[in-house]
């Protein structure tokens, strides 16, 4: 017994190719979006860590200022910690500059402290980008 012929129609080659092109463009756009998102997350991580490293140094100096204002560590000058010298932050370097009596306003009783943190963020492609910096400036005043 013969089966009746049904009018079944599939997709044409042209329709399949157009669909594949549209899907490919969409997937490329999504992949590019992931790459930009990854770069943004890495940049944010770098900035956050740099801020933490700067705040850590300021807290160390503040604690010292409260206990020993005349400490050699709080003397006017610049201290540089190179890449790999900061614990748990090998990709960062830090420069601390202390100025006594900034502007002559408070003779011997205040210090201007500037902490600059340098780092090279990692891009979405996994390569190191050009060096960036974060500056934190504050004033310490003697409690005496």
C-alpha positions in Angstrom: 0.0 0.0 0.0 1.3 3.4 -1.0 1.5 6.2 1.5 -0.2 9.4 0.5 2.2 12.2 -0.5 2.2 15.0 2.1 3.1 18.6 1.3 6.0 18.8 3.8 8.4 21.7 3.2 11.6 22.3 5.1 14.0 25.3 5.2 15.8 26.4 2.1 19.6 26.6 2.1 19.3 30.4 1.9 17.1 30.6 5.0 19.6 28.4 7.0 22.5 30.5 5.9 20.8 33.8 6.8 19.9 32.3 10.2 23.5 31.2 10.8 24.9 34.7 9.9 22.4 36.4 12.3 23.3 34.0 15.1 27.1 34.4 14.5 26.8 38.2 14.7 24.9 37.9 17.9 27.5 35.5 19.5 30.4 37.7 18.5 28.6 40.7 20.1 28.1 38.7 23.3 31.7 37.5 23.4 33.0 41.1 22.9 30.7 42.2 25.8 32.3 39.6 28.0 35.7 40.8 27.1 34.8 44.4 28.0 33.2 43.3 31.3 36.3 41.3 32.2 38.5 44.3 31.6 36.2 46.5 33.7 36.3 44.1 36.6 40.1 43.9 36.5 40.4 47.7 36.4 38.1 48.0 39.4 40.0 45.3 41.2 43.3 47.2 40.5 41.9 50.5 41.8 40.4 48.9 44.9 43.7 47.2 45.8 45.7 50.4 45.1 43.3 52.3 47.5 43.8 49.6 50.1 47.6 49.6 49.8 47.6 53.4 50.2 45.2 53.3 53.2 47.3 50.6 54.8 50.4 52.8 54.7 48.5 55.8 56.0 47.1 53.7 58.9 50.6 52.5 59.8 51.9 56.1 59.9 48.9 57.3 61.8 49.4 54.7 64.5 53.1 55.6 64.7 52.2 59.3 64.9 49.9 58.7 67.9 52.6 56.8 69.8 55.9 58.5 68.7 55.5 61.8 66.9 59.3 62.2 66.8 59.9 58.8 65.1 62.5 58.7 62.3 59.9 57.1 60.1 57.8 60.3 60.3 60.7 62.5 59.3 60.4 64.7 56.2 61.4 62.8 53.0 60.4 60.2 50.5 60.2 56.5 50.9 59.9 54.2 47.9 58.7 50.6 48.0 59.3 48.9 44.6 57.3 46.2 42.8 57.3 43.0 44.9 58.2 44.8 48.1 54.7 45.2 49.5 53.3 42.1 51.2 50.4 40.5 49.3 50.6 43.3 46.6 53.5 42.3 44.4 52.0 44.1 41.4 52.1 47.4 43.2 54.7 50.0 44.1 54.3 52.7 46.7 55.9 56.1 47.3 55.3 57.9 50.6 56.3 61.6 50.9 56.2 63.4 54.2 56.5 67.2 54.5 57.0 68.9 57.8 54.9 72.1 58.5 53.4 72.4 55.0 53.1 76.1 54.0 54.6 77.1 57.4 51.2 77.2 59.0 51.8 74.8 61.9 55.5 74.8 62.9 56.5 71.4 64.1 53.0 70.3 64.9 51.7 69.0 61.6 52.9 66.9 58.6 51.6 66.6 55.1 51.6 62.9 54.1 51.1 61.8 50.4 51.0 58.2 49.5 51.1 57.4 45.8 50.5 53.8 44.6 51.5 52.7 41.1 50.3 49.6 39.3 49.8 48.1 35.9 46.3 46.8 35.4 45.6 43.6 33.5 43.5 44.0 30.4 40.8 41.7 29.1 43.5 40.1 26.9 45.6 39.2 29.9 48.4 41.7 29.2 49.7 44.4 31.4 48.5 47.9 30.5 50.4 51.2 31.0 51.2 52.1 34.6 48.4 53.9 36.6 48.6 55.8 39.8 46.4 56.6 42.8 47.3 59.5 45.2 46.0 59.9 48.7 47.0 63.0 50.6 46.3 63.8 54.3 47.6 65.9 57.1 48.7 64.6 60.5 48.6 67.0 63.5 50.3 66.4 66.8 48.1 65.8 69.8 50.5 67.6 72.1 
